[in-house]
Amino acid sequence: MSTTSNRLELWIKQYQNALYRAALSVTGNVQDAEDCVQEAYLKLIERPPRLDGDGSPRAWLLRVTVNAALDLTRERKRHPTQELLDIYPAPDRPTGRILAAIWELPAKERAAVHLFYYEGYQTDEIASIMKCRPGTARSYLSRAREHLREKLKGEVEL
């Protein structure tokens, strides 16, 4: 096995959970999240990133995954679908008022919240991952916090 394929295999194993969680936080759907992660892996295999000195494969993969999830979310809004049968159970969503409130946020706000609170990225890094300006990333976080404050009315300090 070549060095490149070893490195790609290592990245896939190393970052799969973070990518899946990021995609799930945006899409809210297990199958869609898996599709987004798979799309990121395909892009990784087809055209591995050229990482400069500061480049992180994790950040690159998260950027590709989050963008795929946002694209899919936009596509779902433009072309909504319905379940074929009501007997199929909906995917399990986290329980609790805070998590339920997070799921109700718009996709970009949900992505920013996930990257900031769950992945530990700063707003400049979030902006790079989401391909927006740092001020826009801060706006997403600010709006998300405000939406959560309104929904939770003093239950939690944000």
N, C-alpha and C positions, 0 to 999 in steps of 0.2 A: 504494500500500500504506500502511496507517495506521501510526502510530507504535507502537501496541500490537503489531501483528503483526510489525513490524520487530524490536521488542525480544524477542518470543517466538522468532522465527526465530534471532536472535543467540544467545539462551540455549541453544536446542537445539543449534546448531552448536558453541558454546563448551564445553558440558558433556557432550556425548554419550559421549566416551571414559571420563570419570570415572564416569558413571552406569552404563555397561556393565560396567566393571571391578568396581564395587561390587556390582552384581546378580550377576555371575558368581562373585564370591567367596562369596556367600551360597548361591546355588542350585547351583553346580558344573555347570551345564548351559547350553550356549550358547543353545539355543532358549528356555529359561525366562528367562534373563537378558535376551534381546531382548524377550520379552513384558513383563517388568517395566519396562524402559526405555520401551517403547511406552505402557504404562499411565501412567507418570509424565508423558509428553508429553501424553496425552489429558487428564489432570487439569490440566496447565498451560494447555492451550488452553480447556478447559471453564470453569475457574475459576482464572484467574491469581492468584497470591498477592498479598496486600497486604503489601508489605515496609515495615516501619517503618525508622527510621534505621539500626538495626543489622542488619536483615534481609538475608540474602544469598540470591540466587536459587539459587546452587549448593547451599547448605545445605538449602534447601527441597526442591529437586529430589532431592538425595541422600536426604533423609528419606523422601520419597514412594517412591523407588525401593527403598530398603532395606526399608521396611515392606511393599511389594508382594512383595519377594523372601521375606521372612520369612513372610508370609501364604501364599504359594505353597508354601514348604517345609513349613509345618504341614499344608496341604491334602494334599500328596503323602504325608506320613506317615500321615494319617488314611485316605487312599484310594490305596494303592500301586498302581502299574501295572507291567506287564511289557512288554518289547519284543515286537513282533509276530514278528519273525524274528531269529534269532541271527546272520544274515549281515550285518545292519546294524552298522557299526562304532560303538563308543562314542565320545562326544566326546573329543577330545584333552584331557588334563589336563596341567598342568605336570609336568615331571620333576624329580627330585631328592628327597632324603629330607626336606628341610625343607618343601618345598611339598606333598609327599605327606602329611606329618604335619598341615599346615594344613588340607588337604582333609578330613581325618578329624575335625576339630573339629566340635562342634555348631554349627548355623547362627548363633546369636546371638554365640557366641564368635568365629566366623570373620568375622562382620560387624564386630565391634569391632576385631579385629586388622587387618582391611583399612582401616577408617576411621582407625585410629591410625597404622599403619606405612606404608600406601601413600598415603593421602590427607592425612596430616599433621594430623588433628584432635586436639585435646586432649580429655580425658575429659568435661569439661563439655559440649563441643560434640557429642561422640558421644552423650551422654545425651539431648541435645535432638533429634538426628537419629533416634535409636532410640526416642524417647518413653519414657524410663525415668529413674530418678534417677541422679545422678552416681556415687553409691556402687555402684549396680548395674552401670553401665558399667565402673567400675574392677574390680568382681568378675568380669565377663566377661573382661576382659584378664588378670586375675590367674589365673583358672582356665585360660585358654587357654595362658598361659606355663607353668603347672604341667603341663598335659597335654603340651605340646611338650617340656618337660624330661624327662618320663618316657619319651616316645617316642624322643627323640634321645640320651638318656643321655650327656651330656657332650660331644657332638659340636660343639655350638654354645653360646656364652654368651648367655643370654637376659636 
